[in-house]
């Protein structure tokens, strides 16, 4: 006997949750969480100690930087940070990097 639903597409739990978050206007939370998990890889170990991911909202990645010296250094790397973040996310979700 053939299965009735054999051709039905199965969807993973993460896809369902991401869809629910998107519909609720909170889709950025899943992307923010993914960046948090890879922050040290994204920034490099030393920079990750000095610069902490604050939030990802409205396509703006906000990064809290401990010192003016590091803020200045990272200012010139904003495009590279944005590019690496988008590569990690697999989509162009980060449009700008704001250093706080």
Secondary structure, 3 states (H helix, E strand, C coil): CCCCCCCCCCCCHHHHHHHHHHHCCCCHHHHHHHHHHCHHHHHCHHHHHHEEEEEEECCEEEEEECCHHHHHHHHCCHHHHHHHHHHHHCCCCCCEEEEC
